């Protein structure tokens, strides 16, 4: 069973500058939601952004240990705007 801290550490290993928040959405340790804010997302499509996040998690996805990961990816400017309009709850 995975925990959010494991996923955060994996993502940060590939993207050390990123702000990463991960929550277990079902309590089963295999369905998660993540918010990642990174300068590496600048100029990249959403698909490319998600590929950057999934890369350090490939083995967990391949084995099924990580069944689902919903992603919300932002550049710092996008996150600043989103957090102002929603009080940081996006």
PASEBA-1860 file (N, C-alpha, C; in nm, 3 decimals):
! residues 90
1> XXXXXXXX> 0.084/-0.118/0.000/0.000/0.000/0.000/0.088/0.124/0.000 ~ 0.060/0.213/-0.094/0.136/0.336/-0.105/0.082/0.443/-0.010 ~ 0.167/0.542/0.018/0.121/0.657/0.094/0.161/0.783/0.018 ~ 0.097/0.895/0.047/0.128/1.018/-0.025/0.276/1.059/-0.018 ~ 0.338/1.036/0.095/0.479/1.074/0.111/0.570/1.002/0.012 ~ 0.540/0.877/-0.016/0.619/0.801/-0.114/0.610/0.865/-0.251 ~ 0.489/0.901/-0.292/0.470/0.962/-0.422/0.533/1.101/-0.428 ~ 0.521/1.177/-0.321/0.584/1.309/-0.316/0.735/1.295/-0.333
9> XXXXXXXX> 0.795/1.202/-0.263/0.940/1.182/-0.272/0.982/1.141/-0.413 ~ 0.905/1.055/-0.476/0.936/1.012/-0.614/0.929/1.129/-0.711 ~ 0.823/1.208/-0.700/0.806/1.323/-0.791/0.917/1.424/-0.767 ~ 0.947/1.452/-0.641/1.053/1.550/-0.610/1.191/1.500/-0.651 ~ 1.210/1.369/-0.658/1.340/1.318/-0.703/1.366/1.358/-0.847 ~ 1.260/1.366/-0.926/1.273/1.405/-1.067/1.256/1.555/-1.086 ~ 1.186/1.619/-0.994/1.157/1.762/-1.005/1.180/1.828/-0.869 ~ 1.306/1.844/-0.828/1.335/1.891/-0.692/1.279/2.030/-0.658
17> XXXXXXXX> 1.260/2.112/-0.760/1.213/2.248/-0.735/1.060/2.256/-0.721 ~ 0.992/2.149/-0.750/0.846/2.150/-0.754/0.783/2.158/-0.615 ~ 0.669/2.223/-0.611/0.582/2.217/-0.494/0.486/2.102/-0.521 ~ 0.482/2.005/-0.432/0.403/1.884/-0.457/0.312/1.856/-0.338 ~ 0.187/1.834/-0.367/0.090/1.792/-0.266/0.017/1.670/-0.321 ~ 0.009/1.565/-0.241/-0.058/1.441/-0.284/-0.152/1.397/-0.172 ~ -0.273/1.358/-0.210/-0.369/1.305/-0.114/-0.422/1.170/-0.163 ~ -0.446/1.082/-0.069/-0.507/0.951/-0.098/-0.657/0.976/-0.103
25> XXXXXXXX> -0.716/0.961/-0.219/-0.857/0.998/-0.237/-0.956/0.893/-0.189 ~ -0.911/0.769/-0.173/-1.005/0.663/-0.135/-0.967/0.594/-0.004 ~ -0.846/0.618/0.044/-0.800/0.550/0.165/-0.751/0.409/0.140 ~ -0.742/0.371/0.012/-0.699/0.235/-0.021/-0.551/0.226/-0.057 ~ -0.483/0.342/-0.068/-0.341/0.342/-0.098/-0.308/0.316/-0.243 ~ -0.406/0.329/-0.333/-0.375/0.311/-0.475/-0.442/0.414/-0.566 ~ -0.524/0.502/-0.508/-0.588/0.611/-0.581/-0.550/0.744/-0.516 ~ -0.488/0.830/-0.594/-0.438/0.956/-0.539/-0.472/1.072/-0.630
33> XXXXXXXX> -0.463/1.191/-0.571/-0.473/1.316/-0.646/-0.352/1.399/-0.609 ~ -0.292/1.462/-0.710/-0.172/1.541/-0.685/-0.183/1.679/-0.748 ~ -0.126/1.777/-0.677/-0.109/1.912/-0.731/0.040/1.939/-0.736 ~ 0.089/1.974/-0.854/0.231/2.000/-0.872/0.246/2.136/-0.937 ~ 0.329/2.219/-0.876/0.362/2.351/-0.929/0.511/2.349/-0.962 ~ 0.544/2.377/-1.088/0.685/2.369/-1.129/0.714/2.463/-1.246 ~ 0.832/2.521/-1.242/0.879/2.602/-1.355/0.903/2.515/-1.477 ~ 0.924/2.386/-1.457/0.948/2.294/-1.570/0.827/2.280/-1.661
41> XXXXXXXX> 0.710/2.320/-1.614/0.590/2.309/-1.694/0.574/2.424/-1.794 ~ 0.653/2.529/-1.777/0.640/2.646/-1.864/0.667/2.609/-2.009 ~ 0.576/2.648/-2.098/0.590/2.621/-2.240/0.556/2.479/-2.282 ~ 0.507/2.397/-2.188/0.475/2.258/-2.219/0.323/2.239/-2.221 ~ 0.279/2.147/-2.306/0.136/2.114/-2.309/0.101/2.037/-2.181 ~ -0.028/2.023/-2.155/-0.071/1.948/-2.038/-0.023/1.803/-2.045 ~ -0.026/1.745/-2.163/0.022/1.607/-2.180/0.171/1.599/-2.143 ~ 0.250/1.693/-2.191/0.393/1.694/-2.160/0.417/1.715/-2.010
49> XXXXXXXX> 0.337/1.800/-1.949/0.349/1.822/-1.805/0.321/1.692/-1.729 ~ 0.214/1.623/-1.768/0.178/1.499/-1.700/0.283/1.391/-1.722 ~ 0.343/1.388/-1.840/0.450/1.292/-1.867/0.568/1.314/-1.773 ~ 0.600/1.439/-1.744/0.709/1.470/-1.650/0.680/1.414/-1.511 ~ 0.553/1.423/-1.470/0.516/1.374/-1.338/0.511/1.221/-1.335 ~ 0.456/1.161/-1.439/0.444/1.015/-1.442/0.578/0.943/-1.456 ~ 0.677/1.007/-1.514/0.806/0.941/-1.541/0.865/0.872/-1.418 ~ 0.876/0.938/-1.302/0.935/0.869/-1.187/0.842/0.769/-1.119
57> XXXXXXXX> 0.720/0.755/-1.172/0.622/0.664/-1.113/0.590/0.546/-1.203 ~ 0.661/0.536/-1.316/0.630/0.433/-1.417/0.625/0.292/-1.360 ~ 0.720/0.257/-1.274/0.722/0.121/-1.221/0.601/0.093/-1.134 ~ 0.557/0.191/-1.056/0.440/0.173/-0.971/0.313/0.160/-1.053 ~ 0.305/0.235/-1.163/0.191/0.225/-1.253/0.191/0.091/-1.327 ~ 0.309/0.047/-1.368/0.320/-0.078/-1.444/0.279/-0.199/-1.361 ~ 0.310/-0.197/-1.233/0.275/-0.310/-1.146/0.132/-0.302/-1.095 ~ 0.069/-0.186/-1.110/-0.065/-0.167/-1.057/-0.068/-0.125/-0.912
65> XXXXXXXX> 0.051/-0.114/-0.851/0.056/-0.068/-0.713/-0.005/0.072/-0.702 ~ 0.020/0.154/-0.805/-0.045/0.284/-0.819/-0.148/0.269/-0.929 ~ -0.274/0.267/-0.891/-0.380/0.241/-0.987/-0.428/0.369/-1.056 ~ -0.441/0.477/-0.980/-0.492/0.601/-1.037/-0.426/0.721/-0.972 ~ -0.390/0.818/-1.055/-0.332/0.942/-1.006/-0.389/1.056/-1.088 ~ -0.478/1.132/-1.028/-0.534/1.251/-1.093/-0.436/1.365/-1.073 ~ -0.402/1.434/-1.181/-0.302/1.540/-1.174/-0.361/1.676/-1.199 ~ -0.313/1.771/-1.124/-0.337/1.913/-1.149/-0.199/1.976/-1.154
73> XXXXXXXX> -0.158/2.018/-1.272/-0.025/2.074/-1.290/-0.035/2.222/-1.324 ~ 0.057/2.299/-1.266/0.057/2.443/-1.284/0.199/2.496/-1.296 ~ 0.216/2.600/-1.375/0.338/2.680/-1.366/0.320/2.768/-1.243 ~ 0.427/2.828/-1.191/0.409/2.917/-1.076/0.309/3.031/-1.104 ~ 0.314/3.088/-1.224/0.221/3.197/-1.258/0.077/3.146/-1.262 ~ 0.056/3.028/-1.320/-0.079/2.971/-1.324/-0.131/2.943/-1.184 ~ -0.043/2.890/-1.097/-0.084/2.859/-0.961/-0.116/2.986/-0.884 ~ -0.037/3.090/-0.903/-0.063/3.216/-0.834/-0.201/3.268/-0.872
81> XXXXXXXX> -0.232/3.264/-1.000/-0.362/3.310/-1.048/-0.474/3.220/-0.995 ~ -0.457/3.089/-1.004/-0.560/2.994/-0.959/-0.583/3.005/-0.809 ~ -0.477/3.020/-0.733/-0.493/3.025/-0.587/-0.558/3.156/-0.543 ~ -0.538/3.262/-0.619/-0.605/3.389/-0.585/-0.753/3.383/-0.614 ~ -0.791/3.318/-0.724/-0.933/3.314/-0.762/-1.011/3.210/-0.684 ~ -0.942/3.110/-0.628/-1.015/3.005/-0.555/-0.970/2.991/-0.410 ~ -0.887/3.083/-0.364/-0.839/3.073/-0.228/-0.745/2.957/-0.207 ~ -0.677/2.912/-0.314/-0.581/2.802/-0.304/-0.644/2.665/-0.300
89> XX> -0.771/2.654/-0.329/-0.842/2.527/-0.317/-0.854/2.450/-0.447 ~ -0.786/2.490/-0.552/-0.796/2.419/-0.680/-0.709/2.298/-0.682
END
